[in-house]
């Protein structure tokens, strides 16, 4: 099969699986998951084939001649809009992690949704399964029950996979946007998967609406780009001449060039999708979805799309930043990224829900990538994108496994506790060893544990670039955020796995089935190993032993557009800082939280931090602030102002007034014109004639002798007149 | 072409009316009437497919299948019909939607014969508007469509509700809605009629093509044939506004829109489908067929005014939709939101006459007209399906139906997403094209409309949230899922939504060709 054909076909199997499950297979759980998994394995296979072929071609050659095929999609007067598929080194690395993580989610979901377990006692569609009672060895006990909407889940998640593949293989921003929005829909459907739960419903709406704010700007950005260049294909838009022209023509607002303004609009799309401040509020709530899976989607794949977008359009941003006459969007991007990284890390410190910690950590880590793009370090951003996808997928699936184990304990003991609250856990390392070790690997990667983890290499690269580029504000912000990251990661590991069980449920927690642990193990291989492809040359001892493959590979993509920076003398300061904050944070986290022994114990930080801790625990009250500033005024604007006041009172009021006026005018015309005058005149005419007749009726007696008499009188009178006039003349 | 295809348009135009007459003589049993009406409405659809196949797409900018017979020779009016790309698409929309609407009306139980006859007469009225190439003929059909719709709302509209017009004067809601619809449209027609007659007198003909040619080549300070002694420019301005108001009422454009939520909410399901699906397009069609070609200079001059009203429709329509608790009224307001984009595109095309932007905007506008026809008809139908079962449209009464009626849930989700503009489904393409065409021409109004697009998401999700999501309301626990008949109504709509989302060239090719011709005409 040719590369191009394979690229076209790549997104289709999951779409087909979605259609098959929705239309035909939804009655059979087994058929549904078989088809779904088969479809993503097919796409995975195709991705791997393409990845290996890409490796064979080599970075330089592939960057210069990407795999590319397109066809006409929209007509135009002077130019036709083409859409197609595209694979360059950046696509290849993205495809690699997307394919792996998606297959892992699918396999994991089988176990997570309790395939093979009995039906629940009182389970109904729209609520999470509550467990089933089974009889074993003569006594009854409760075990987890299968998800009542098992097939539906696989349908949604297949469509999701289609969206992600579509986005990655697109050669243009329009189909990228299509994949982007399809994932938005699936995210809505998956967050609200347990649709009868009030909290899930609210979270689903919130996610969709918040990201839509970004999407509307992004759509405008895409339309503007289409206006400005007559195309949306990367190969046309990122043509150096086109970029030059875009960067040198002024946009109508903000003192930016067209390139800069479009870049900013597209970036707002990223802010929504990758949950950057101030549109970050949806991601933590997105944890309402089926625990690890939708969470994982909101960590490893979909939110990565936002970062992928700004890396993809980096030539545009870069071109805009090169022209000093116009305001550059880059500092804005760097600021938002760095601020979000720190801001979200502080919130993560004060969360007790195991998934919420990870959610905020995701926001924070995405902030790193965005900041990296903002300072021009797109290779480092791409590198962190990939490593983060692996270790965050691992962590989320791990947390799902923990929750699953805890739920088992909760069902077994009948305890009424929140299985997601880390304070109810403790000592799980003995009960769930595979989950523990893999979670430890993921956590250490997130914390940037030196040398052995992938997270270290990618985070170090971002810090190093920030330092080398003299972006000291960004550098120190990210360094502090890294310290906090290591701290809350160790807090999480300590509370969850170390120490002794703090509840009965934790004592009875259970390791999860192989369908869940195998994906964990596979992902932990990448969480460690993927870092080795990006060891910088200047690194002591190791540097130079391994080639910096990632730098060469992704760096080749934008060689055509971005002038190579002069080799900067790499300082060891950022390296030392990143080692220090990582180890320091981990140690601190352990020291502070190892003393937690009771489930109801207050957080050790609550007293020293005081009101700040409350502020962090409540996420800086952003939800409340937005509700006050935007949501409630918008409701008022819609329901009271627009509908009740403007439409019903003013516009309809005017209409009704006109109606009433016409009605009254009609009444007036009838009562004062029609009746008295017109009718009156008509009546008067008739009545007058009648009266006249009545008056003269006397002479109309009907007797001939009377008439003769009258006639005689007239004749006499006439003759007298004639005589009179005759004598006169 | 053989002889019968020479009369294809006349056949398409009058088979529904003929069908209505046949219905008159058939037995009044509902079953007979329903099926006969369905067959009678399928004939024009099949004929339209024949028309589509025989249409010369290379010449989509010109009128084809022209038929011309003398009618009122004395005043230069004739029976003159023809199709170009624009009317072809609109005719297709009409003949496609009417059979589905009739199928949707199978649940009507009262006075079925009268209902079906009115529906078929309505179809002839609507088709006539799209086919007429004579101003007088156009006006006749424009008015004919009103009457059946008035009675459909008045007689078969929703049974409940009333509106107080002023203290002491309260009407049944459907009577109120029917009156409002009628009076409003008539008010608009008044100016239109005068302006049409003026055009006829000045140019000495009611023939569209002749009027177009002579009217635009008028030179000199005063009008020929009419001793008005008013400057031509003023006459043109007044006539322009007479046209605009008539069409803007129909689209409807803010602030002339308040008849729509009432009419659409109170009409029977199929009536709403046709109102939103086709009748609103008559207004937009009027803009494209008459306002732009006849008044290019005035359109250009007043484009910002029109754009302002359109942007207000897009924004306030979405906001008002979001503020609704009556599911049907929510969908009704969504039409104002979506049609606002069409008028915005028309304004942009008028302002940027002759450019690529104008072509893109108009492509988007016509496609949006078609797309909105599909999605709005689909949404109204689905609300009707729910109402037929639950006898309420109040969103607060629902909840958790996604588990009870999963098939309906999926279909509603699909249609709602098409209406929301999800890429991969139809509306996205047209909205994208409109934004692409309007942004460089009218950036501020486009930005306002985009805020409306944000709220499009809000109201669609509000509907889904309350109908499908949330705790199940006990009394709907045994609600039956969709029947085969209902699936047959929504199925073709969904198929087209998907097709046009994935492969918009299916329609855009012909739209594009005719819009290029229009834009070239405007550029002079």
Interface residues (C-beta under 8 A of the other chain):
Chain A: X22 X26 X72 X73 X74 X75 X76 X77 X78 X79 X124 X125 X126 X149 X152 X174 X177 X178 X180 X181 X182 X185 X188 X189 X192 X195 X196 X198 X201 X204 X205 X208 X209 X212 X213 X216 X219 X220 X222 X223 X224 X226 X227 X230 X252 X634 X635 X637 X638 X639 X640 X641 X642 X643 X644 X646 X647 X651 X652 X655 X656 X659 X660 X663
Chain B: X165 X166 X169 X180 X255 X257 X258 X261 X316 X319 X320 X322 X323 X324 X355 X356 X357 X359 X360 X363 X400 X402 X403 X406 X410 X413 X417 X422 X423 X424 X428 X429 X432 X433 X435 X436 X439 X440 X443 X446 X447 X450 X451 X453 X454 X455 X457 X458 X461 X465 X468 X469 X470 X471 X472 X504 X505 X508 X509 X512 X516 X519
